[in-house]
Amino acid sequence: MSVWYAGGDFGQVRDSTSFAVLEESPRRRLYLTLLRTWKPERPDCLDALPVFLGLVERDQPERVLLALDARGLGQDAAETALSGPLGRRCEIYPLLPSHSDRSHRQREDGYIWVGKKALFGAVVKAIESGELELAQGLAEGEAFVRELEGLRPIRTKGGTSWTYSHADQSKHSHDDRVSAVANALFLYRYARAETALMDRVWPANRRTPGER
């Protein structure tokens, strides 16, 4: 069975919307196989949903697990995805990034609180260790690596914790691709059948845990 572990990050104004796909090879090696980034046309980001669906329908994977950033400007898009065509084709996991030191916690409505530090840190470690590899000829692969290399652990505004961000915090610094990959990697870590039940997360658009 072909399975996509996909992540979507919504952008507005100076940011971009990104979509990333991770796939596991028959030899259980993990690859970043698809990465696409573009400027949104609508401030509510709803125009991204048919693009996501178009990429899925183009390649026709048998199963798609899709994590979406559901905070801030992504809130309306995530809610629409759950009840719309994208949700009928994909298992949707709405993520709520925070500065918590906890890895994640799923609410009763299916939304998932995730620590941004753990989310981005997992990508850094996976690339450095070779656990996650870029597929040969990956479009936007070099741009993703540049984004990742620009991230640094910095203190949060309250000074009580730290997270990953660009040190200069300038308007020219972006982490859109890294965010999409981080969302996808989160699903590979915590949505597979191999994940311990106490850590496993479930799609918000399925009525019972594990329903397909």
Backbone hydrogen bonds in HBPLUS format (Angstrom, degrees):
<---DONOR---> <-ACCEPTOR-->    atom                        ^
c    i                          cat <-CA-CA->   ^        H-A-AA   ^      H-
h    n   atom  resd res      DA  || num        DHA   H-A  angle D-A-AA Bond
n    s   type  num  typ     dist DA aas  dist angle  dist       angle   num
A0062-GLU N   A0002-SER O   3.09 MM  60  5.30 120.0  2.46 123.9 139.2     1
A0063-ARG N   A0002-SER O   3.14 MM  61  6.49 147.4  2.25 159.2 165.2     2
A0004-TRP N   A0063-ARG O   2.90 MM  59  6.29 161.3  1.94 154.5 160.3     3
A0065-LEU N   A0004-TRP O   2.92 MM  61  6.07 175.5  1.92 163.0 164.1     4
A0005-TYR N   A0022-LEU O   3.08 MM  17  5.10 165.5  2.10 154.5 156.2     5
A0022-LEU N   A0005-TYR O   2.85 MM  17  5.10 158.1  1.90 139.3 146.8     6
A0006-ALA N   A0065-LEU O   2.75 MM  59  5.94 171.8  1.76 177.0 174.9     7
A0067-ALA N   A0006-ALA O   2.93 MM  61  6.28 164.5  1.95 145.5 146.8     8
A0007-GLY N   A0020-ALA O   2.89 MM  13  5.22 152.0  1.97 143.5 149.6     9
A0020-ALA N   A0007-GLY O   2.92 MM  13  5.22 159.4  1.97 150.7 157.0    10
A0008-GLY N   A0067-ALA O   2.85 MM  59  6.23 158.2  1.90 165.4 168.2    11
A0069-ASP N   A0008-GLY O   3.33 MM  61  6.61 148.8  2.43 152.0 159.8    12
A0009-ASP N   A0018-SER O   2.94 MM   9  5.16 161.5  1.97 146.2 149.5    13
A0018-SER N   A0009-ASP O   2.85 MM   9  5.16 157.4  1.90 147.1 154.9    14
A0015-ASP N   A0012-GLN O   3.11 MM   3  5.17 176.9  2.11 120.7 120.1    15
A0017-THR N   A0038-TRP O   2.82 MM  21  5.51 163.8  1.85 174.1 168.4    16
A0038-TRP N   A0017-THR O   2.99 MM  21  5.51 156.4  2.04 153.3 161.0    17
A0019-PHE N   A0036-ARG O   2.89 MM  17  5.34 149.0  1.99 154.3 163.0    18
A0036-ARG N   A0019-PHE O   2.96 MM  17  5.34 159.3  2.00 152.7 159.2    19
A0021-VAL N   A0034-LEU O   2.90 MM  13  4.99 146.1  2.01 147.3 146.1    20
A0033-THR N   A0021-VAL O   2.97 MM  12  5.81 143.8  2.10 149.6 160.5    21
A0023-GLU N   A0031-TYR O   2.90 MM   8  5.43 155.8  1.96 152.0 160.0    22
A0031-TYR N   A0023-GLU O   2.89 MM   8  5.43 165.5  1.91 154.5 159.3    23
A0025-SER N   A0029-ARG O   2.74 MM   4  5.18 166.1  1.76 153.1 156.7    24
A0028-ARG N   A0025-SER O   2.71 MM   3  4.99 151.5  1.79 121.8 122.8    25
A0133-GLU N   A0030-LEU O   3.01 MM 103  6.34 163.1  2.04 148.8 153.7    26
A0032-LEU N   A0133-GLU O   2.76 MM 101  6.17 153.9  1.83 158.7 167.2    27
A0135-ALA N   A0032-LEU O   3.05 MM 103  5.72 167.9  2.07 144.5 143.0    28
A0045-CYS N   A0042-ARG O   3.13 MM   3  5.30 162.2  2.17 108.8 114.1    29
A0048-ALA N   A0045-CYS O   3.06 MM   3  5.72 164.2  2.09 117.6 122.7    30
A0049-LEU N   A0046-LEU O   3.26 MM   3  5.75 145.3  2.39 110.0 117.4    31
A0051-VAL N   A0048-ALA O   3.09 MM   3  5.18 121.9  2.44  98.6 114.0    32
A0052-PHE N   A0048-ALA O   2.91 MM   4  6.24 160.2  1.95 159.5 165.0    33
A0053-LEU N   A0049-LEU O   2.98 MM   4  6.23 166.8  2.00 153.5 157.0    34
A0054-GLY N   A0050-PRO O   2.84 MM   4  5.89 147.5  1.95 135.3 144.6    35
A0055-LEU N   A0051-VAL O   3.04 MM   4  6.34 151.3  2.13 150.9 157.0    36
A0056-VAL N   A0052-PHE O   3.12 MM   4  6.48 153.2  2.20 147.4 155.0    37
A0057-GLU N   A0053-LEU O   2.86 MM   4  6.12 167.9  1.88 156.9 159.7    38
A0058-ARG N   A0054-GLY O   2.92 MM   4  5.97 141.2  2.08 138.4 148.9    39
A0059-ASP N   A0055-LEU O   3.34 MM   4  6.51 159.0  2.39 143.4 146.3    40
A0060-GLN N   A0056-VAL O   2.79 MM   4  5.73 142.1  1.93 152.5 164.3    41
A0091-GLU N   A0064-VAL O   2.88 MM  27  6.19 173.2  1.88 166.0 167.0    42
A0066-LEU N   A0091-GLU O   2.80 MM  25  5.96 176.2  1.80 167.7 168.2    43
A0093-TYR N   A0066-LEU O   2.81 MM  27  6.00 155.7  1.87 156.5 155.4    44
A0068-LEU N   A0093-TYR O   3.03 MM  25  6.26 151.1  2.11 137.0 144.7    45
A0095-LEU N   A0068-LEU O   2.72 MM  27  5.79 178.7  1.72 165.2 165.4    46
A0070-ALA N   A0095-LEU O   2.75 MM  25  5.41 165.9  1.77 154.1 158.8    47
A0074-GLY N   A0071-ARG O   3.06 MM   3  5.40 157.6  2.11 135.5 131.7    48
A0075-GLN N   A0072-GLY O   3.10 MM   3  5.64 169.1  2.12 119.4 122.5    49
A0078-ALA N   A0074-GLY O   2.93 MM   4  6.03 159.1  1.97 153.2 158.6    50
A0079-GLU N   A0075-GLN O   3.04 MM   4  6.28 163.1  2.07 153.2 157.7    51
A0080-THR N   A0076-ASP O   2.96 MM   4  6.13 156.9  2.01 147.9 154.3    52
A0081-ALA N   A0077-ALA O   2.88 MM   4  6.06 151.6  1.97 144.5 152.7    53
A0082-LEU N   A0078-ALA O   3.12 MM   4  6.36 149.8  2.22 146.8 153.3    54
A0084-GLY N   A0080-THR O   2.95 MM   4  5.80 122.7  2.29 147.0 162.4    55
A0087-GLY N   A0081-ALA O   2.93 MM   6  5.28 109.4  2.44 152.6 157.2    56
A0087-GLY N   A0084-GLY O   3.06 MM   3  5.41 121.2  2.42 106.5 120.2    57
A0088-ARG N   A0084-GLY O   3.17 MM   4  6.54 136.7  2.37 145.1 157.6    58
A0088-ARG N   A0085-PRO O   3.17 MM   3  5.08 129.2  2.45  92.1 105.6    59
A0089-ARG N   A0085-PRO O   3.21 MM   4  6.48 133.1  2.45 141.2 152.3    60
A0089-ARG N   A0086-LEU O   3.22 MM   3  5.29 136.8  2.42  95.9 107.5    61
A0090-CYS N   A0086-LEU O   2.84 MM   4  5.92 147.8  1.95 149.0 158.8    62
A0204-ALA N   A0092-ILE O   2.80 MM 112  5.90 148.0  1.90 168.5 177.4    63
A0112-ILE N   A0094-PRO O   2.92 MM  18  6.22 156.5  1.98 160.0 167.8    64
A0096-LEU N   A0112-ILE O   2.71 MM  16  5.76 152.7  1.78 160.6 154.3    65
A0114-VAL N   A0096-LEU O   3.16 MM  18  5.87 163.6  2.19 121.8 123.7    66
A0098-SER N   A0114-VAL O   2.80 MM  16  6.04 140.1  1.95 161.1 167.4    67
A0116-LYS N   A0098-SER O   2.80 MM  18  5.67 175.2  1.80 167.2 165.6    68
A0115-GLY N   A0103-SER O   3.11 MM  12  5.27 163.0  2.14 128.7 131.9    69
A0105-ARG N   A0113-TRP O   2.85 MM   8  5.14 142.7  1.99 143.9 150.6    70
A0113-TRP N   A0105-ARG O   2.83 MM   8  5.14 154.7  1.89 159.9 151.2    71
A0107-ARG N   A0111-TYR O   2.77 MM   4  5.46 171.2  1.77 176.2 178.4    72
A0110-GLY N   A0107-ARG O   3.08 MM   3  5.37 161.8  2.11 111.0 115.4    73
A0119-LEU N   A0115-GLY O   2.88 MM   4  6.09 156.9  1.93 152.4 160.2    74
A0120-PHE N   A0116-LYS O   2.92 MM   4  6.01 176.8  1.92 155.9 155.1    75
A0121-GLY N   A0117-LYS O   2.88 MM   4  5.73 149.6  1.98 137.6 147.7    76
A0122-ALA N   A0118-ALA O   3.01 MM   4  5.93 146.3  2.13 138.2 144.2    77
A0123-VAL N   A0120-PHE O   3.07 MM   3  5.32 124.4  2.39 101.4 114.9    78
A0124-VAL N   A0120-PHE O   3.13 MM   4  6.52 164.5  2.16 156.2 159.7    79
A0125-LYS N   A0121-GLY O   2.99 MM   4  6.19 168.6  2.00 153.0 155.7    80
A0126-ALA N   A0122-ALA O   2.91 MM   4  5.96 154.9  1.97 141.1 148.7    81
A0127-ILE N   A0123-VAL O   2.98 MM   4  6.14 159.1  2.03 155.2 159.1    82
A0128-GLU N   A0124-VAL O   3.01 MM   4  6.14 167.2  2.02 150.5 154.7    83
A0129-SER N   A0125-LYS O   2.90 MM   4  5.91 154.8  1.96 147.8 154.0    84
A0131-GLU N   A0126-ALA O   2.96 MM   5  4.90 112.9  2.43 143.1 155.0    85
A0132-LEU N   A0126-ALA O   3.02 MM   6  5.15 170.3  2.03 123.1 122.4    86
A0130-GLY N   A0127-ILE O   3.23 MM   3  5.17 141.7  2.38  96.4 107.3    87
A0138-LEU N   A0135-ALA O   3.10 MM   3  5.44 141.5  2.26 143.3 136.5    88
A0141-GLY N   A0138-LEU O   3.19 MM   3  5.25 153.7  2.27 124.5 122.1    89
A0144-PHE N   A0140-GLU O   2.99 MM   4  6.21 152.2  2.07 147.4 154.8    90
A0145-VAL N   A0141-GLY O   3.05 MM   4  6.36 158.5  2.10 149.9 155.0    91
A0146-ARG N   A0142-GLU O   3.01 MM   4  6.29 156.3  2.07 148.7 154.9    92
A0147-GLU N   A0143-ALA O   3.03 MM   4  6.28 159.3  2.07 146.9 152.2    93
A0148-LEU N   A0144-PHE O   2.94 MM   4  6.19 163.3  1.97 153.1 157.7    94
A0149-GLU N   A0145-VAL O   2.89 MM   4  6.06 160.9  1.92 151.6 156.5    95
A0150-GLY N   A0146-ARG O   3.13 MM   4  6.25 132.4  2.37 139.7 150.9    96
A0150-GLY N   A0147-GLU O   3.15 MM   3  5.25 136.1  2.35  97.1 109.3    97
A0151-LEU N   A0148-LEU O   3.20 MM   3  5.52 160.5  2.24 108.9 114.8    98
A0152-ARG N   A0165-SER O   2.67 MM  13  5.49 160.5  1.71 150.4 154.5    99
A0165-SER N   A0152-ARG O   2.97 MM  13  5.49 160.2  2.01 148.3 152.5   100
A0154-ILE N   A0163-THR O   2.76 MM   9  5.55 160.8  1.79 163.1 169.2   101
A0163-THR N   A0154-ILE O   2.79 MM   9  5.55 155.0  1.85 160.7 167.2   102
A0156-THR N   A0161-SER O   2.99 MM   5  5.67 164.6  2.02 131.2 132.6   103
A0159-GLY N   A0156-THR O   2.87 MM   3  5.11 144.7  1.99 106.5 118.0   104
A0169-GLN N   A0166-HIS O   3.09 MM   3  5.39 140.2  2.25 106.9 118.2   105
A0173-SER N   A0170-SER O   3.15 MM   3  5.49 166.7  2.17 110.9 114.8   106
A0179-SER N   A0175-ASP O   2.84 MM   4  6.00 154.9  1.90 152.3 159.6   107
A0180-ALA N   A0176-ASP O   3.13 MM   4  6.41 159.4  2.18 146.9 151.3   108
A0181-VAL N   A0177-ARG O   3.00 MM   4  6.26 163.8  2.03 153.4 157.8   109
A0182-ALA N   A0178-VAL O   2.78 MM   4  5.92 156.0  1.83 148.9 156.4   110
A0183-ASN N   A0179-SER O   2.94 MM   4  6.19 154.6  2.01 148.7 154.8   111
A0184-ALA N   A0180-ALA O   3.10 MM   4  6.37 156.3  2.15 144.7 150.9   112
A0185-LEU N   A0181-VAL O   2.84 MM   4  6.07 160.9  1.88 154.3 159.7   113
A0186-PHE N   A0182-ALA O   2.95 MM   4  6.11 146.8  2.06 143.3 151.9   114
A0187-LEU N   A0184-ALA O   3.14 MM   3  5.38 121.8  2.49  99.5 112.5   115
A0188-TYR N   A0184-ALA O   3.16 MM   4  6.57 153.3  2.24 145.5 153.2   116
A0189-ARG N   A0185-LEU O   2.98 MM   4  6.22 146.2  2.09 147.1 156.0   117
A0190-TYR N   A0186-PHE O   2.91 MM   4  6.08 156.0  1.97 149.3 156.0   118
A0191-ALA N   A0187-LEU O   2.82 MM   4  4.89 149.5  1.92 141.5 139.7   119
A0201-VAL N   A0190-TYR O   2.86 MM  11  5.89 154.8  1.92 152.1 156.2   120
A0195-THR N   A0192-ARG O   3.06 MM   3  5.53 159.3  2.10 112.5 118.9   121
A0199-ASP N   A0196-ALA O   2.91 MM   3  5.49 149.2  2.01 117.6 126.8   122
A0200-ARG N   A0196-ALA O   2.94 MM   4  5.95 131.1  2.18 148.8 162.4   123
A0211-GLU N   A0208-THR O   2.97 MM   3  5.49 165.0  1.99 142.0 142.0   124
